[in-house]
Amino acid sequence: MTVVKWGRRALMGGMAAAMLTLAAPLAAQSIAGGYRVEGRNPDGSAYRGTVAIGEQGAMVHLSWRVGGQSYDGTGTRNGDIIWIDWGAEYPVVYVRMPNGELHGTWANGRALERLIP
């Protein structure tokens, strides 16, 4: 009976380790690439455009093209949270969603943005 219990524990421990190994790459999945952007300004007006994201380690670079204007920002990534300084008083803060979209806020939470791969 002791052998069975030990075998079960070993099996459960091995399964837990395998699940952690499989989960780790998902959390670190690259966000680099092109996105459509849909957002809402602090005044409530909507905007659309495109965003290109480059990633090197924890460093992230974004280039927005919205309404004929361009904006650039750089920042860091910690798992699924991305902080981007784009020259405004407050950064853009995104959360990577399970479907690959990035949902963010800017203007100290008064504006919203969604990046769609």
GIKA-V702659 format. One record per residue. N is the residue number from 1. SS is DSSP state (H for helix, E for strand, L for the rest). OMEGA is omega in radians with two decimals (none if undefined). D_FIRST is the distance of its C-alpha to the first C-alpha in Angstrom with 1 decimal. Layout:
BEGIN
n: (N	N)
ss: (SS	SS)
omega: (OMEGA	OMEGA)
d_first: (D_FIRST	D_FIRST)
END
This chain:
BEGIN
n: (1	2	3	4	5	6	7	8	9	10	11	12	13	14	15	16	17	18	19	20	21	22	23	24	25	26	27	28	29	30	31	32	33	34	35	36	37	38	39	40	41	42	43	44	45	46	47	48	49	50	51	52	53	54	55	56	57	58	59	60	61	62	63	64	65	66	67	68	69	70	71	72	73	74	75	76	77	78	79	80	81	82	83	84	85	86	87	88	89	90	91	92	93	94	95	96	97	98	99	100	101	102	103	104	105	106	107	108	109	110	111	112	113	114	115	116	117)
ss: (L	H	H	H	H	H	H	H	H	H	H	H	H	H	H	H	H	H	H	H	H	H	H	H	H	H	H	L	L	L	L	L	E	E	E	E	E	E	E	E	L	L	L	L	L	E	E	E	E	E	E	E	E	E	E	E	L	L	E	E	E	E	E	E	E	E	L	L	E	E	E	E	E	E	E	E	E	E	L	L	E	E	E	E	E	L	L	L	L	L	L	E	E	E	E	E	L	L	L	L	L	E	E	E	E	E	L	L	L	L	E	E	E	E	E	E	L)
omega: (3.12	3.13	3.13	3.12	3.13	3.12	3.10	3.11	3.13	3.12	-3.14	3.10	3.10	3.11	3.13	3.12	3.12	3.13	3.11	3.12	3.13	-3.11	-3.07	-3.14	3.13	-3.13	-3.10	-3.10	-3.10	3.05	-3.12	3.08	-3.13	-3.10	2.87	3.10	3.02	-3.10	3.11	3.12	3.11	3.13	3.11	3.13	-3.10	3.04	3.10	3.11	3.13	3.10	3.00	-3.13	3.00	-3.06	3.05	-3.04	3.12	-3.14	-3.09	3.07	3.09	3.01	3.12	2.98	-3.05	3.07	3.12	3.10	3.13	3.10	3.10	3.09	3.08	3.14	-3.07	3.12	3.04	-3.08	-3.12	3.12	-3.12	3.10	-3.10	3.01	-3.11	3.06	3.11	-3.14	-3.12	3.12	2.91	3.13	-3.13	2.95	3.10	-3.13	3.14	-3.14	3.11	3.08	3.01	3.11	-3.06	3.02	3.05	-3.06	3.12	3.09	-3.13	3.14	-3.09	3.12	3.10	3.07	-3.05	-3.11	none)
d_first: (0.0	3.8	5.4	5.2	6.4	8.7	9.8	10.7	12.5	14.2	15.3	16.6	18.3	19.8	21.1	22.6	24.3	25.6	27.0	28.8	30.2	31.5	32.9	34.8	37.4	38.1	39.1	41.3	42.9	46.6	49.2	52.1	54.5	57.0	56.7	58.9	59.6	60.3	61.2	63.0	65.4	65.7	68.8	66.8	68.3	66.1	66.0	64.5	64.4	62.2	60.0	59.0	56.1	55.5	52.5	52.0	48.8	48.9	52.7	53.9	57.5	58.8	62.2	63.3	66.2	67.2	70.6	72.4	71.2	68.6	66.3	64.0	61.2	58.6	55.5	51.9	48.5	45.3	42.7	44.1	46.9	50.3	53.3	56.7	59.9	62.7	65.6	65.6	65.0	61.4	58.9	57.3	53.6	51.5	48.0	46.5	45.2	42.4	45.2	46.9	49.7	50.7	51.8	54.0	56.4	59.5	62.5	60.1	58.3	61.6	61.3	58.5	57.7	55.5	55.1	54.1	53.1)
END
